[in-house]
Amino acid sequence: MLGKGRAEAIGDRDIALLADDMGVHPADLEAIAKVESRGFGWFKDGRMKILFEKHWFHKHLSGANRNKAVRLGLARKNWISPKRGGYKEQSSPGARYNLLKAAIEIDEEAAYRSISMGKFQIMGFNHGTCGFVSAKHMFVQFVDTEVQQLRAFANFLRENNLTSAIRNRDFETVEEVYNGGGLGGAYARRMKKASDALRAGKWKDYQPGQFARVPELSPEPARVPVPEPRPEAKPIPRDVEDVVRDVAAEDRVSTTEVGGGLLGAGGVIGVAKEAVDVARDARGVFDGIDGQTLLTVLPWAAVAGLGFWIWRERRRHKKKARAAAKAAM
């Protein structure tokens, strides 16, 4: 759903740490959020708070797109105050997001530039000042967490030289720069009233530095040695079964006889077993050689043993053939 994400909220500690960094009172920072969004960046349905500004959408469009937006009631040249019905189509979260969706269909980036968003209701066209590559990028990050909204707020105040005004509680200047002027001091008066209440209430006992700063980056975890990858066992180049068939065909004996020779006590398997038994009893022969290496080497040793067995069996068959020929003479 557009506007819905993790919706992580920040707390008093986050506001206080920013105040410490800027050398201002946290009540004066929070007062801005109180006026802009009632101090919370999310609607009850979990979507981020936004307000669509039709006069800004008009400014960010041109040509056919602007004409289309005006025709659809999404853009107008001049700002109209709430008292005069300028925001009558935005009485609910759904209505506000419907306007945004319709605007996105005309020009996505212009649409995101034309909304104020989050806890501090920063306009999307301020994305560069706030540290984002585009208005859409800012929107996506804001939807995830108020931490990003707070960082953007800090960047906006610093880049617009509002630190001194906030420190001196010059809310008229804050209103002029933050809200673009034209409000006749209405927001300034509301900010001062909210600040006074916060200073007398939740921030009454605030002292700079009272909140311990937690490093943003956790210590590098202890390095765990990563074992080197084991070499893969190389396949035997020729299947034993194929060798058995070849030997049987060449010497005109059955595969059963040849197979029996392989599996018998005197065959290559029997010889290999015997060799393993001897090696197991030998001290130090395989020191430093792991099981995977043995698995790699032994198949090749088996091939060599098979070759020797074939040579031996052929000699035996030839001797039997010569003996049989002599007996027949």
Summary of the structure (lengths in Angstrom):
residues: 329
radius of gyration: 41.0
end to end distance: 99.7
largest distance: 132.9
contacts: 887
relative contact order: 0.10
helix: 59%
strand: 4%
